[in-house]
Amino acid sequence: MRILLIEDDEDVARLVTTGMGEAGHQVTHANNGDDGMAFAVSEAFDVMIFDRQLPGGVDGANLLHELRTREIATPVLFLSGLGGLQDWIKGLDSGGDDYIVKPFVFADLLERVQALHAQHVKQKANSEV
């Protein structure tokens, strides 16, 4: 599975990249919204993982909203330190498919990413019938 990770915290990025790699997945990492947007619109990914708070005041929810207006339907899981109910709602309302609050358990993240991918593949297959 190809995963785009947009995360400015290098420790979190290293954990996710290493863990996903050990699980057999390829991760492309961007540490800011501009680079993340460039990757998201120019390459095909199976799942994207976004932080909500990115350098320069960029909000991952706004970034995702822009991708959805460009009709990029890749599943997105938010991995964020913003854990309030309104934060969670904003993430999902922007087009997010799931939301995990930091700190997190890597096994939970891996299972959710794999479930999002499987669901997306199933929906895509059903729409082609």
C-alpha positions as CSV (number, residue, x, y, z in Angstrom):
1,M,0.0,0.0,0.0
2,R,1.2,3.5,-0.8
3,I,0.7,6.0,2.0
4,L,1.1,9.7,2.1
5,L,2.0,11.0,5.6
6,I,1.8,14.8,6.2
7,E,3.3,15.3,9.6
8,D,5.6,17.9,11.0
9,D,6.7,16.1,14.2
10,E,9.8,14.2,13.1
11,D,9.4,11.6,16.0
12,V,5.9,10.8,15.0
13,A,6.8,10.7,11.3
14,R,9.7,8.3,12.0
15,L,7.5,6.0,14.1
16,V,4.8,5.9,11.4
17,T,7.2,5.5,8.5
18,T,9.2,2.8,10.2
19,G,6.2,0.9,11.4
20,M,4.3,1.1,8.1
21,G,7.5,0.0,6.3
22,E,7.8,-3.0,8.6
23,A,4.2,-3.9,7.7
24,G,5.1,-3.9,4.0
25,H,3.8,-0.5,3.1
26,Q,5.6,2.4,1.3
27,V,5.4,5.8,3.0
28,T,6.0,9.2,1.3
29,H,6.5,11.8,4.0
30,A,5.9,15.6,3.8
31,N,6.6,17.7,6.8
32,N,4.4,20.7,5.7
33,G,1.1,21.3,3.9
34,D,2.6,22.7,0.7
35,D,4.8,19.7,0.1
36,G,1.9,17.4,1.1
37,M,-0.5,19.1,-1.3
38,A,2.1,18.7,-4.1
39,F,2.5,15.0,-3.5
40,A,-1.3,14.5,-3.1
41,V,-2.2,16.0,-6.4
42,S,0.7,14.6,-8.4
43,E,1.0,11.0,-7.2
44,A,-1.5,8.2,-6.5
45,F,-1.8,7.0,-2.9
46,D,-3.9,4.3,-1.3
47,V,-4.4,6.1,2.0
48,M,-3.3,9.5,3.3
49,I,-2.5,10.3,7.0
50,F,-2.7,14.0,7.9
51,D,-1.8,16.0,11.0
52,R,-4.3,18.7,11.7
53,Q,-1.8,21.3,12.8
54,L,1.0,22.0,10.2
55,P,3.7,24.6,10.0
56,G,2.7,28.0,8.7
57,G,-0.7,27.8,10.3
58,V,-2.0,25.3,7.8
59,D,-4.8,23.2,9.0
60,G,-4.9,19.6,7.7
61,A,-8.7,19.9,7.5
62,N,-8.4,22.9,5.1
63,L,-5.9,21.0,3.1
64,L,-8.2,18.0,2.8
65,H,-11.1,20.2,1.9
66,E,-9.0,21.5,-1.0
67,L,-8.2,18.0,-2.2
68,R,-11.8,17.0,-2.0
69,T,-12.8,20.0,-4.2
70,R,-10.3,18.6,-6.7
71,E,-12.2,15.3,-6.6
72,I,-9.3,13.4,-4.9
73,A,-11.2,10.6,-3.1
74,T,-8.2,8.8,-1.4
75,P,-9.2,7.9,2.1
76,V,-7.7,10.2,4.8
77,L,-7.1,9.5,8.4
78,F,-6.3,12.4,10.7
79,L,-3.6,11.8,13.3
80,S,-3.8,14.9,15.5
81,G,-3.0,16.3,18.9
82,L,-6.3,18.2,18.6
83,G,-8.6,15.9,20.6
84,G,-11.7,17.9,21.3
85,L,-15.1,16.9,19.9
86,Q,-15.3,20.0,17.6
87,D,-11.8,19.2,16.3
88,W,-12.9,15.6,15.5
89,I,-16.1,16.9,13.8
90,K,-14.1,19.5,11.7
91,G,-11.8,16.8,10.5
92,L,-14.6,14.5,9.4
93,D,-16.7,17.3,8.0
94,S,-13.7,18.3,5.8
95,G,-13.8,14.9,4.1
96,G,-11.8,12.8,6.6
97,D,-12.6,9.2,6.9
98,D,-11.2,8.5,10.4
99,Y,-9.5,10.4,13.3
100,I,-7.0,9.3,15.9
101,V,-5.8,11.5,18.7
102,K,-2.1,11.6,19.7
103,P,-0.6,10.0,21.6
104,F,-1.7,6.8,19.8
105,V,-1.0,3.1,19.7
106,F,0.7,2.2,16.4
107,A,-1.2,-1.1,16.1
108,D,-4.5,0.9,16.2
109,L,-3.2,3.2,13.4
110,L,-2.1,0.3,11.3
111,E,-5.4,-1.5,11.6
112,R,-7.4,1.6,10.8
113,V,-5.3,2.4,7.8
114,Q,-5.7,-1.1,6.5
115,A,-9.4,-1.0,7.1
116,L,-9.8,2.3,5.2
117,H,-7.9,0.9,2.3
118,A,-10.0,-2.3,2.2
119,Q,-13.2,-0.3,2.4
120,H,-12.0,2.0,-0.4
121,V,-11.1,-0.9,-2.7
122,K,-14.5,-2.6,-2.0
123,Q,-16.4,0.7,-2.8
124,K,-14.4,1.2,-5.9
125,A,-15.1,-2.4,-7.1
126,N,-18.8,-2.0,-6.4
127,S,-19.0,1.3,-8.4
128,E,-17.3,-0.4,-11.4
129,V,-20.0,-3.1,-11.5
